[in-house]
């Protein structure tokens, strides 16, 4: 289950970067940072929301797992742009 979350946030990072790249004029480095920040904020608010759902709980550990997926996507994107 945790691996799935990591994969979901990896995909979120890729999609978020792609969307930001098409809709802003920011430099690639700025886009990577913005992608990272926005996705980690999203992971944090998702865990906060779970505190209010019966049978669920928000955990910092889950935010860290989700964040590692986003960080992986940022590294993948960075490597791709280094080659071009």
LUMLUM-691039 format. One line per 3 residues: number of its first residue (from 1); for each residue x, y, z of N, C-alpha, C, O. Coordinates in steps of 0.05 Angstrom, whole numbers, plus 5000, padded with zeros to 4 digits. Layout:
<sites>
NUM	X,Y,Z,X,Y,Z,X,Y,Z,X,Y,Z; ...
</sites>
This chain:
<sites>
1	5016,4976,5000,5000,5000,5000,5017,5025,5000,5011,5045,4986; 5039,5025,5015,5056,5049,5017,5071,5053,4990,5076,5075,4982; 5078,5030,4977,5091,5032,4951,5072,5045,4931,5081,5060,4913
4	5047,5038,4933,5027,5050,4915,5025,5080,4919,5024,5096,4900; 5026,5089,4944,5026,5118,4950,5050,5131,4938,5048,5153,4926; 5073,5119,4941,5098,5130,4930,5094,5133,4899,5102,5154,4888
7	5084,5113,4886,5080,5114,4857,5059,5135,4849,5063,5148,4829; 5038,5137,4865,5018,5158,4859,5029,5186,4860,5023,5203,4844; 5046,5191,4880,5057,5217,4883,5080,5222,4863,5085,5245,4856
10	5093,5201,4854,5112,5204,4832,5097,5213,4807,5106,5232,4794; 5075,5201,4802,5059,5209,4778,5048,5237,4782,5048,5253,4763; 5039,5244,4807,5029,5271,4812,5051,5291,4806,5046,5312,4794
13	5076,5285,4815,5098,5304,4810,5103,5308,4780,5107,5330,4771; 5102,5286,4765,5106,5288,4736,5084,5305,4723,5090,5322,4706; 5060,5299,4730,5037,5314,4718,5037,5343,4727,5031,5361,4711
16	5043,5348,4752,5044,5376,4762,5065,5392,4747,5061,5414,4739; 5089,5380,4745,5111,5394,4730,5103,5400,4702,5107,5422,4692; 5091,5380,4688,5083,5383,4661,5062,5406,4658,5064,5422,4639
19	5043,5407,4676,5023,5428,4675,5035,5455,4680,5029,5474,4666; 5052,5457,4700,5065,5483,4706,5083,5492,4683,5084,5516,4677; 5096,5473,4670,5114,5480,4648,5098,5492,4625,5107,5511,4611
22	5074,5481,4620,5058,5491,4598,5043,5517,4604,5034,5531,4586; 5040,5523,4630,5023,5546,4637,5039,5569,4650,5027,5590,4657; 5065,5566,4654,5081,5588,4666,5106,5592,4649,5113,5575,4632
25	5120,5614,4654,5144,5619,4640,5169,5616,4658,5190,5628,4653; 5165,5601,4680,5187,5597,4699,5209,5580,4688,5205,5563,4671; 5233,5584,4698,5257,5568,4691,5253,5540,4702,5239,5537,4722
28	5265,5520,4690,5262,5492,4698,5268,5488,4728,5254,5473,4741; 5289,5501,4738,5296,5497,4766,5274,5508,4784,5267,5495,4804; 5262,5530,4777,5240,5541,4793,5216,5523,4791,5202,5519,4811
31	5211,5512,4768,5188,5494,4764,5192,5469,4781,5173,5459,4793; 5216,5459,4783,5222,5435,4799,5216,5441,4829,5204,5425,4842; 5226,5464,4838,5220,5471,4866,5191,5475,4871,5181,5466,4892
34	5177,5488,4853,5148,5493,4856,5133,5467,4856,5114,5463,4872; 5141,5449,4839,5128,5422,4838,5132,5408,4865,5113,5398,4876; 5156,5409,4875,5162,5396,4901,5146,5408,4924,5134,5394,4940
37	5145,5434,4925,5131,5448,4947,5101,5443,4945,5089,5436,4966; 5089,5447,4922,5060,5443,4919,5052,5414,4925,5032,5410,4939; 5067,5395,4916,5059,5367,4921,5062,5359,4950,5046,5344,4960
40	5083,5370,4963,5086,5364,4992,5064,5378,5008,5054,5366,5028; 5056,5401,5000,5034,5415,5014,5009,5398,5010,4993,5394,5029; 5005,5388,4986,4981,5371,4980,4982,5346,4998,4961,5338,5009
43	5005,5333,4999,5007,5309,5016,5001,5315,5045,4987,5299,5059; 5010,5338,5054,5005,5346,5082,4976,5351,5087,4965,5343,5108; 4963,5366,5069,4934,5371,5073,4917,5346,5070,4897,5343,5083
46	4926,5327,5054,4912,5302,5051,4913,5286,5077,4893,5275,5086; 4936,5286,5090,4938,5272,5116,4922,5287,5137,4910,5274,5154; 4923,5314,5137,4907,5329,5156,4877,5323,5153,4863,5319,5172
49	4868,5321,5128,4840,5314,5122,4833,5287,5134,4810,5283,5144; 4851,5268,5133,4845,5241,5143,4840,5240,5173,4827,5222,5183; 4849,5260,5188,4844,5262,5217,4814,5263,5222,4805,5254,5243
52	4799,5275,5203,4771,5279,5207,4754,5257,5195,4729,5258,5196; 4766,5237,5183,4752,5215,5171,4751,5191,5191,4773,5182,5199; 4728,5181,5198,4726,5159,5216,4742,5135,5206,4740,5127,5183
55	4758,5123,5224,4774,5100,5217,4800,5106,5204,4815,5088,5197; 4806,5131,5199,4831,5139,5187,4847,5157,5206,4835,5168,5225; 4872,5159,5201,4888,5178,5217,4910,5189,5200,4921,5176,5182
58	4917,5214,5205,4938,5227,5190,4965,5222,5204,4967,5224,5228; 4984,5215,5187,5011,5209,5198,5033,5224,5184,5032,5226,5159; 5052,5234,5199,5075,5247,5187,5090,5227,5169,5101,5234,5148
61	5092,5202,5178,5106,5182,5162,5094,5179,5134,5109,5176,5115; 5068,5181,5132,5055,5179,5106,5062,5204,5088,5065,5201,5064; 5064,5227,5101,5072,5251,5086,5101,5247,5075,5107,5254,5052
64	5118,5235,5091,5145,5230,5083,5146,5209,5060,5163,5212,5041; 5130,5189,5061,5129,5169,5039,5119,5182,5014,5130,5179,4992; 5097,5198,5016,5087,5212,4993,5107,5231,4981,5111,5233,4957
67	5121,5245,4999,5141,5264,4991,5164,5251,4976,5176,5262,4958; 5171,5226,4984,5193,5212,4971,5185,5206,4942,5202,5205,4924; 5159,5201,4937,5150,5197,4909,5154,5222,4893,5162,5221,4870
70	5147,5245,4904,5150,5271,4890,5180,5277,4886,5188,5285,4864; 5196,5272,4906,5225,5276,4903,5236,5259,4881,5253,5268,4865; 5227,5234,4879,5236,5216,4857,5228,5228,4830,5244,5227,4811
73	5203,5238,4828,5195,5250,4802,5212,5274,4795,5219,5278,4772; 5220,5290,4815,5237,5314,4810,5264,5305,4800,5275,5317,4781; 5275,5283,4811,5301,5273,4802,5299,5262,4773,5316,5266,4757
76	5277,5248,4767,5272,5238,4740,5271,5261,4720,5283,5260,4699; 5255,5281,4727,5253,5304,4709,5279,5318,4706,5287,5326,4683; 5294,5322,4728,5320,5336,4726,5339,5321,4708,5353,5333,4692
79	5340,5294,4710,5357,5278,4693,5349,5281,4664,5367,5283,4646; 5324,5282,4658,5314,5285,4631,5323,5311,4619,5332,5312,4596; 5321,5333,4634,5329,5359,4624,5359,5363,4622,5368,5379,4607
82	5374,5348,4638,5403,5349,4636,5413,5337,4610,5434,5345,4600; 5398,5318,4599,5406,5305,4574,5399,5321,4550,5411,5316,4528; 5381,5340,4552,5373,5356,4528,5388,5382,4526,5384,5397,4507
</sites>
